Amino acid sequence: MGKDVIVKVENMDKCFGTTVALNNVSIEIRRGEIQGLIGENGSGKSTVTSIISGMQKADNGKMVFKGEDWVPDSMLFALGKGIGMIVQENGTVPGITVAENIFLGEIEHFKAKGIVNRKEMMRRAQEALDSIGASHIRADEMTARLDMQDRKLIEIAKIMVKEPEVLVVDETTTALSQMGRDIIYKIMEQMKKENKAVVFISHDLDEIMNVCDSLTVLRDGKIIVTFSKEEFQEDLIKTSMIGREMQGDYYRSDMDGSYGEEIVMELKAVNLDDQLKDFSLQLHKGEILGVGGLSHCGMHTLGKVLFGAVKPSSGKVLIRGRELRDEADAMKERIGYAAKDRDSESLSLNASIRDNIAIGGFNRFALRGFLVLPGREKRYVQEQIDALSVKCAEMNQYVSALSGGNKQKVVFGKWIGRGSEILILDCPTRGVDIGVKQAMYQLMYQMKKEGKSIVIISEEMAELIGMSDRLVIMKDGELKKEFQRSEAPEESDIIQYMI
């Protein structure tokens, strides 16, 4: 390739208990290049980059950065030396200001005679936000008030204020709208022009083929192959990722989009601040209903309203004709909800896989609804792990140790195991590899055929078109357009109603 190597990894191993995360991995990161990393969940992508960026240590192997041995003891140390990583999940602290998050661990730099110069810190933080194109975020705002996208933009500003020479972008674009993605793409291209290096991890094959100069495939903790830009072929990359050609349909293949006449859920003239405006919608038995739009159109709020997690200021949510009161009521009515921000809203990261799945299934394994027998609970949880092929060491493993796709399988297991008749899925395949996506899509289609009803809220047009019986488009809290599957809409037909 002829470009200078800035980071070199040699013979790296990493295990988590009995799980082999990396097996003799060697990789070179070059200046002036955007290098893609791709592979199924658990393939080792995030593990190798987290070791490079100081998040954790390898068991064996050697790293070299700018010609010298590289053994970072923390992410803050690595960032100070020139390697920054934007992590896949939430990396901000909610109870402090945006500025305090940007300069987390560095507040001392703004102290004079023991007093923090907050005005200067706010000024510098706002400059950092403005410089990446996120000037709509105020440096003095409390982080907890911001949505997932804006929190991710804060993380980007925190990294870029240090002017890193190597930037790792780990599954970040899945949390962003097109505006946020454009910010990331612009930063990556600028670093490439400045002869710096970018490592880009994504499960979106079209995206990674478009933005990357080279692409390294990992599978089961090993490097399988590295492709140059000229060698990019979608089928070849997919086969390298999963070790076989994909069998069966990816999305569903039928085009009739039929579903039952029975209305199982209905919104009537719902209003909520500026997020939902006189919003009415029906969900039918055996229907996959897609909801699309730009990130701030109100669709993510809609998901919370459908599950009873957020109460509208006016209007009604009806379940089979009866008004929905709250989340507990939703669960009694066999409704499940997978949130976009799964780590903070759908999972307890510091609990086991067993606890996360079992908490939703008391109605299935507890005697008289309250008496928990460990043997029955264990069998119930194992059934969900087996049915969804959750890759884990054992059921008592902490969820925090799982890959993004396996975390999402645990969320699905919690709701499917309890016999949910209605599923509200907000960005259900965010951070999930193509093999797991295919399995999830096939599962959704099977549930539809069983007469269950699904709402898919997504920013991915291909996903919505590929899976929905009926697709509604939202803009500024309002329903702008409805498409039937039989119409076979194209992305260009849909996008005009979103913008």
Summary of the structure (lengths in Angstrom):
residues: 499
radius of gyration: 23.2
end to end distance: 40.8
largest distance: 72.0
contacts: 1693
relative contact order: 0.11
helix: 37%
strand: 27%
